[in-house]
Amino acid sequence: MKKNYVYFGVLFFIATFIFSCSSSDDDIPPNDDSGNGILSFSMLTANMFNFPNRGMDSKQFEFGNLPCSNISPSYIRLALKDSNGNCYVGNNSTGFFEIQLDPKGIDSNEDGEMDLWNNLEEKNLKLPVGIYTLEYFAVIDKPGQSSKIIYMSPRKNAEDDPMQFYNLVNTSLPITINIQEVEKYNLPVEVLCFQKDLAFDFGFLFIEHEDPNPFYLCSK
Protein backbone atom coordinates (compact mmCIF):
# COMPACT_ATOMS: atom_id res chain seq x y z
CA MET A 1 0.00 0.00 0.00
CA LYS A 2 2.75 2.43 0.91
CA LYS A 3 4.55 1.55 -2.32
CA ASN A 4 1.39 2.48 -4.24
CA TYR A 5 1.42 5.95 -2.69
CA VAL A 6 5.08 6.46 -3.65
CA TYR A 7 4.37 5.20 -7.17
CA PHE A 8 1.53 7.64 -7.77
CA GLY A 9 3.62 10.47 -6.34
CA VAL A 10 6.27 9.72 -8.98
CA LEU A 11 3.61 9.35 -11.69
CA PHE A 12 2.07 12.70 -10.79
CA PHE A 13 5.49 14.39 -10.89
CA ILE A 14 6.23 12.91 -14.31
CA ALA A 15 2.85 13.93 -15.70
CA THR A 16 3.32 17.45 -14.34
CA PHE A 17 6.76 17.67 -15.92
CA ILE A 18 5.57 16.41 -19.29
CA PHE A 19 2.25 18.23 -19.54
CA SER A 20 2.76 21.54 -17.72
CA CYS A 21 2.93 24.96 -19.39
CA SER A 22 4.45 24.87 -22.84
CA SER A 23 5.03 27.62 -25.37
CA SER A 24 6.08 25.59 -28.42
CA ASP A 25 4.72 26.45 -31.86
CA ASP A 26 2.55 23.32 -31.80
CA ASP A 27 0.68 24.71 -28.81
CA ILE A 28 -0.30 28.01 -30.43
CA PRO A 29 -3.96 28.06 -31.50
CA PRO A 30 -4.36 28.28 -35.28
CA ASN A 31 -6.33 31.53 -35.42
CA ASP A 32 -5.88 34.96 -33.90
CA ASP A 33 -6.13 34.10 -30.23
CA SER A 34 -4.54 37.17 -28.72
CA GLY A 35 -5.69 37.55 -25.14
CA ASN A 36 -6.48 33.82 -24.83
CA GLY A 37 -4.72 30.64 -23.83
CA ILE A 38 -5.53 26.93 -24.00
CA LEU A 39 -6.30 24.62 -21.06
CA SER A 40 -6.33 20.83 -21.27
CA PHE A 41 -6.46 18.08 -18.66
CA SER A 42 -4.84 14.75 -17.84
CA MET A 43 -6.76 12.54 -15.42
CA LEU A 44 -4.68 10.28 -13.16
CA THR A 45 -6.36 7.53 -11.13
CA ALA A 46 -4.93 7.27 -7.63
CA ASN A 47 -6.57 4.72 -5.33
CA MET A 48 -5.68 2.13 -2.66
CA PHE A 49 -3.46 4.27 -0.43
CA ASN A 50 -2.38 4.16 3.16
CA PHE A 51 -3.34 7.28 5.04
CA PRO A 52 -0.15 9.39 5.17
CA ASN A 53 1.24 10.31 8.57
CA ARG A 54 0.44 13.99 9.12
CA GLY A 55 0.86 14.80 12.78
CA MET A 56 -1.23 11.88 14.07
CA ASP A 57 1.13 10.89 16.92
CA SER A 58 3.09 8.63 14.57
CA LYS A 59 0.01 6.49 13.91
CA GLN A 60 -1.32 5.73 10.46
CA PHE A 61 -4.92 5.14 9.47
CA GLU A 62 -5.65 2.86 6.53
CA PHE A 63 -8.62 3.87 4.43
CA GLY A 64 -8.62 0.56 2.60
CA ASN A 65 -9.82 0.37 -0.98
CA LEU A 66 -12.48 2.65 -2.40
CA PRO A 67 -14.49 0.33 -4.67
CA CYS A 68 -14.30 1.43 -8.29
CA SER A 69 -17.02 1.26 -10.90
CA ASN A 70 -16.40 -0.86 -13.99
CA ILE A 71 -17.92 1.88 -16.17
CA SER A 72 -15.46 3.38 -18.62
CA PRO A 73 -14.69 7.09 -18.09
CA SER A 74 -16.02 9.23 -20.92
CA TYR A 75 -16.18 12.90 -19.86
CA ILE A 76 -14.72 15.17 -17.23
CA ARG A 77 -16.95 17.67 -15.45
CA LEU A 78 -15.37 20.73 -13.87
CA ALA A 79 -15.95 24.15 -12.37
CA LEU A 80 -13.51 27.06 -12.63
CA LYS A 81 -13.28 30.30 -10.69
CA ASP A 82 -11.49 33.38 -12.03
CA SER A 83 -9.23 35.76 -10.12
CA ASN A 84 -12.20 37.97 -9.24
CA GLY A 85 -13.95 35.05 -7.55
CA ASN A 86 -16.53 34.65 -10.30
CA CYS A 87 -17.67 31.27 -11.52
CA TYR A 88 -16.60 30.76 -15.13
CA VAL A 89 -19.80 29.51 -16.81
CA GLY A 90 -19.58 26.09 -18.40
CA ASN A 91 -20.62 24.67 -21.76
CA ASN A 92 -23.48 22.47 -20.54
CA SER A 93 -26.96 22.91 -19.09
CA THR A 94 -25.62 21.68 -15.75
CA GLY A 95 -23.56 24.87 -15.50
CA PHE A 96 -20.31 22.89 -15.49
CA PHE A 97 -17.76 22.46 -18.24
CA GLU A 98 -18.09 18.94 -19.61
CA ILE A 99 -15.20 17.83 -21.82
CA GLN A 100 -14.88 14.53 -23.66
CA LEU A 101 -11.96 12.26 -22.82
CA ASP A 102 -9.84 10.46 -25.37
CA PRO A 103 -11.12 6.85 -25.13
CA LYS A 104 -7.54 5.62 -25.60
CA GLY A 105 -6.36 5.56 -22.01
CA ILE A 106 -2.76 4.88 -21.00
CA ASP A 107 -1.54 1.95 -18.90
CA SER A 108 1.39 3.82 -17.37
CA ASN A 109 2.61 0.98 -15.12
CA GLU A 110 1.82 -1.88 -17.51
CA ASP A 111 -0.43 -3.71 -15.05
CA GLY A 112 -3.20 -4.29 -17.58
CA GLU A 113 -5.38 -1.43 -16.31
CA MET A 114 -5.68 2.07 -17.74
CA ASP A 115 -4.74 4.73 -15.21
CA LEU A 116 -4.23 7.93 -17.24
CA TRP A 117 -6.54 9.69 -19.71
CA ASN A 118 -6.27 12.97 -21.61
CA ASN A 119 -9.16 15.02 -22.91
CA LEU A 120 -9.62 15.04 -26.67
CA GLU A 121 -7.31 17.62 -28.21
CA GLU A 122 -10.12 19.28 -30.13
CA LYS A 123 -12.06 19.72 -26.87
CA ASN A 124 -9.43 21.86 -25.13
CA LEU A 125 -10.73 24.98 -23.39
CA LYS A 126 -9.93 28.42 -24.77
CA LEU A 127 -9.81 30.86 -21.85
CA PRO A 128 -9.00 34.56 -21.48
CA VAL A 129 -5.56 35.19 -20.01
CA GLY A 130 -5.63 35.21 -16.21
CA ILE A 131 -5.46 33.24 -12.98
CA TYR A 132 -8.10 30.57 -12.37
CA THR A 133 -8.73 27.93 -9.74
CA LEU A 134 -10.11 24.48 -10.43
CA GLU A 135 -12.90 24.13 -7.86
CA TYR A 136 -14.47 20.82 -8.89
CA PHE A 137 -13.35 17.88 -11.04
CA ALA A 138 -15.32 14.69 -11.63
CA VAL A 139 -15.10 11.94 -14.23
CA ILE A 140 -18.45 10.76 -15.61
CA ASP A 141 -19.85 8.17 -17.99
CA LYS A 142 -21.72 10.65 -20.24
CA PRO A 143 -22.62 14.35 -20.32
CA GLY A 144 -25.76 15.82 -18.79
CA GLN A 145 -27.89 15.42 -15.70
CA SER A 146 -28.36 11.64 -16.04
CA SER A 147 -24.64 10.90 -15.87
CA LYS A 148 -22.93 8.82 -13.19
CA ILE A 149 -19.77 9.93 -11.38
CA ILE A 150 -16.97 7.36 -11.67
CA TYR A 151 -14.00 9.25 -10.21
CA MET A 152 -13.60 12.53 -8.34
CA SER A 153 -10.75 14.75 -7.23
CA PRO A 154 -10.90 15.46 -3.48
CA ARG A 155 -11.04 19.00 -2.17
CA LYS A 156 -9.38 20.59 0.85
CA ASN A 157 -11.53 23.23 2.53
CA ALA A 158 -10.47 25.96 4.95
CA GLU A 159 -9.81 23.68 7.93
CA ASP A 160 -7.46 20.72 8.04
CA ASP A 161 -9.18 17.37 8.46
CA PRO A 162 -6.86 14.35 8.65
CA MET A 163 -9.75 12.00 7.89
CA GLN A 164 -10.70 13.47 4.51
CA PHE A 165 -9.57 12.15 1.16
CA TYR A 166 -7.50 15.16 0.11
CA ASN A 167 -4.74 13.53 2.18
CA LEU A 168 -4.63 10.66 -0.33
CA VAL A 169 -3.43 12.71 -3.30
CA ASN A 170 -0.38 14.86 -3.92
CA THR A 171 -2.36 17.88 -5.10
CA SER A 172 -5.97 18.38 -4.03
CA LEU A 173 -8.54 20.94 -5.14
CA PRO A 174 -8.64 23.87 -5.43
CA ILE A 175 -5.75 24.02 -7.94
CA THR A 176 -4.40 27.32 -9.27
CA ILE A 177 -4.07 27.65 -13.06
CA ASN A 178 -2.15 30.44 -14.81
CA ILE A 179 -3.45 30.92 -18.37
CA GLN A 180 -1.01 32.86 -20.55
CA GLU A 181 -1.49 34.27 -24.02
CA VAL A 182 -1.31 31.74 -26.93
CA GLU A 183 0.15 29.08 -24.64
CA LYS A 184 -1.18 25.66 -23.77
CA TYR A 185 -1.42 24.57 -20.13
CA ASN A 186 -2.04 20.91 -19.45
CA LEU A 187 -3.18 20.20 -15.89
CA PRO A 188 -2.77 16.68 -14.45
CA VAL A 189 -5.50 16.01 -11.87
CA GLU A 190 -5.49 13.05 -9.47
CA VAL A 191 -8.82 11.34 -8.91
CA LEU A 192 -10.16 8.67 -6.57
CA CYS A 193 -12.94 6.16 -7.12
CA PHE A 194 -16.17 7.87 -6.16
CA GLN A 195 -18.81 6.78 -3.65
CA LYS A 196 -21.82 9.03 -3.19
CA ASP A 197 -22.20 8.23 0.51
CA LEU A 198 -18.60 9.38 1.07
CA ALA A 199 -19.05 12.72 -0.69
CA PHE A 200 -18.32 14.61 2.54
CA ASP A 201 -14.92 12.91 2.72
CA PHE A 202 -14.20 14.20 -0.78
CA GLY A 203 -14.70 17.72 0.63
CA PHE A 204 -18.20 18.44 -0.68
CA LEU A 205 -21.57 18.76 1.04
CA PHE A 206 -23.95 16.83 -1.21
CA ILE A 207 -27.51 17.21 0.02
CA GLU A 208 -29.95 16.07 -2.67
CA HIS A 209 -27.91 15.53 -5.84
CA GLU A 210 -24.56 14.05 -6.75
CA ASP A 211 -23.50 17.43 -8.12
CA PRO A 212 -23.65 20.70 -6.22
CA ASN A 213 -24.52 23.88 -8.07
CA PRO A 214 -21.29 25.13 -9.73
CA PHE A 215 -22.06 28.69 -8.61
CA TYR A 216 -22.23 27.45 -5.04
CA LEU A 217 -18.81 25.88 -5.48
CA CYS A 218 -17.33 29.13 -6.77
CA SER A 219 -18.76 31.07 -3.85
CA LYS A 220 -16.87 28.98 -1.27
Stockholm file with secondary structure:
# STOCKHOLM 1.0

chainA/1-220         MKKNYVYFGVLFFIATFIFSCSSSDDDIPPNDDSGNGILSFSMLTANMFNFPNRGMDSKQFEFGNLPCSNISPSYIRLALKDSNGNCYVGNNSTGFFEIQLDPKGIDSNEDGEMDLWNNLEEKNLKLPVGIYTLEYFAVIDKPGQSSKIIYMSPRKNAEDDPMQFYNLVNTSLPITINIQEVEKYNLPVEVLCFQKDLAFDFGFLFIEHEDPNPFYLCSK
#=GR chainA/1-220 SS CHHHHHHHHHHHHHHHHHHSCBCCGGGSCSSCCTTEEEEEEEEEECCSCBCCCSSSTTCCCBCCCCCCCCSCCCEEEEEEEETTSCEECCSSTTSSEEEEBCSCCBCTTCSSSCCEEEBCGGGCEEEESEEEEEEEEEEESSSSTTCCEEEECCBCCSSCCTTSGGGGSSSCBSEEEEECTTCEEEEEEEEEECCGGGGGGGTCCCSSSSSCCHHHHHTC
#=GC SS_cons         CHHHHHHHHHHHHHHHHHHSCBCCGGGSCSSCCTTEEEEEEEEEECCSCBCCCSSSTTCCCBCCCCCCCCSCCCEEEEEEEETTSCEECCSSTTSSEEEEBCSCCBCTTCSSSCCEEEBCGGGCEEEESEEEEEEEEEEESSSSTTCCEEEECCBCCSSCCTTSGGGGSSSCBSEEEEECTTCEEEEEEEEEECCGGGGGGGTCCCSSSSSCCHHHHHTC
//
